[in-house]
Amino acid sequence: MSAQMQAVIDQAEQDLLHTYNRYQIVLDRGEGVRLYDLDGKEYLDFVAGIAVFALGYGHKKYNSALKDQIDHIIHTSNYYYNEPAIHAARRLKAVSGMDRVFFTNSGAEAIEGALKAARKYAWLKDGRQDHEIIAMNHSFHGRTFGALSVTGNPKYREPFEPMIGHVRFAEMNDLESVRAAISERTCAVILETVQGEGGIHPATQEFLQGVRQLCDDNGALLILDEIQCGMGRTGGGQAMFAWQRYGVQPDIMTTAKALGCGVPVGAFLLRGDAAEHSLVAGDHGTTYGGNPLACRAAETVLEIFEEEGIVAHVDEVAPYLEKRLDELKAKYDCITDRRGAGLLQGLEFDRPVGPAIERALEGGLILINAGQQIIRFVPPLIIGRAEVDEMMDKLDRALTEAFS
Ligand SMILES: *Cc1c(COP(=O)(O)O)cnc(C)c1O
C-alpha cells in the first residue's frame, strides 16, 4: 500500500466513528464492474456496494440523467409535487402490481414506514394498542429502532434494549413456528423473501404460500422485505421482485439498495386494503424522501432495467455462476453448502471466511461475507460469463492461499 493511501486510512480512523472494521483499501473510482483504489489497483467487484450498483459503475444514461436533474432541481419538499417522484412511482407500481408508493432515504426507513402502516391498519380495524408483529430469526431489516426490533439477530439488538416491543420471532421456512406465534393480535408478519445478511436463505414456496394463508386467516398483513433480494437480483423472467416468482403477493413491500443504484432512495409500497386503510395525511413524513434527485435516479434505473432487459440477463448468467460455485464446492471440503437465487448467492464454509476475503482482495477481487462462515455473491447484475470465470479463478486462488 502506498504511504498516501495509508495516510487516508489513518485519518479515517481518527475521524469516523468506528462502527465498521473496514478492509484496508480506499476506493476511488469505478468503471463497469471494476473498482480502483487510490493507488490505481484494479478490483473485480462482486459486491456492488452490497447489492446496490446493479447497473455497474459509470452507466452513461444513468449519469447524464442525474447531471441533468442536478441542473434542474435537487430538492423541493413533500408539500409540493415533483415529476421524478411521480414517474418513479408509476414505474414501481407497473413492475410490482402494488397500488401506492412512499419514498424513503434508506432501507431501514422503508421498514419503519411499513411497520407503522401495519400498526395503523390494525388500529383502525379494532382500536387495540397491543398489536404484535411476527418476524423471522436470522432476519435483517436495518439499524433503526423499529427495523432493529424485527431483526432476528440478538447480537444486534441486545445492547439497545428495550426494542419497540410486541415482536415475536418465528423460524424461516418453518410454517408451524409461524402458526404457533400468530393470533388475532398479530398485525403483520415481516420477512425477507430471500434472507440476505442472515446467510442467503430463500423462502420455500410452501412456506411463503403458507404464511400468506396464515395472514389471511388472521387478518394480518404480509410485509415482504425486498431491499436486498429485489430489483431483479433473483431473476425469473419479468420478475423485478423475488416474491413475484412465488405467485404470492404481499400487502406491503419494501425496496431500497439497487433502487437508486447508488443514490440513497428506498420505498415502501402498499396494496389493496393496506393502501386504502392505513397511513393518511399527518401520519408519516420525511424531509428528503422522494426528492427529485433520488427519484430521478430510481426512475432512470427502472427505465434502464426495461430497456436493457436486465432481469433476462440475470436469468442467463446466474445458472452459470451457480454451476461454477457448485464446482468449487466439489473441490474444497471446507465448503459445506451453496444456496441462493439468481445473482444473490452464498457459499457456506465450515470456518470463518474472513481470511479468504482478505486474500481475494489482495488478488484484486472484492467479496463480502454474510455472517461469519458464508461468502456472499451480489455482483452488479450486468456481469457476464467472462467475469464469472475471472472471479472463480481469483476465488480459487484465494481459498488455496487462505485454507491450505
Ligand atoms: C440492507 C438491508 C436493509 C437496511 O437498508 P439500509 O439502507 O441499510 O437502511 C433492510 N433490509 C434488508 C433485507 C437489507 O438487506
The ligand as a Gaussian input file, in Angstrom:
#p B3LYP/6-31G(d) Opt

LIG

0 1
 C      -29.680000      -3.501000       3.714000
 C      -30.976000      -4.022000       4.190000
 C      -31.842000      -3.248000       4.982000
 C      -31.460000      -1.887000       5.501000
 O      -31.253000      -0.966000       4.492000
 P      -30.405000       0.381000       4.819000
 O      -30.490000       1.154000       3.550000
 O      -29.017000      -0.057000       5.164000
 O      -31.082000       1.046000       5.947000
 C      -33.073000      -3.780000       5.307000
 N      -33.436000      -4.998000       4.893000
 C      -32.640000      -5.779000       4.130000
 C      -33.113000      -7.106000       3.684000
 C      -31.375000      -5.327000       3.774000
 O      -30.558000      -6.117000       3.059000

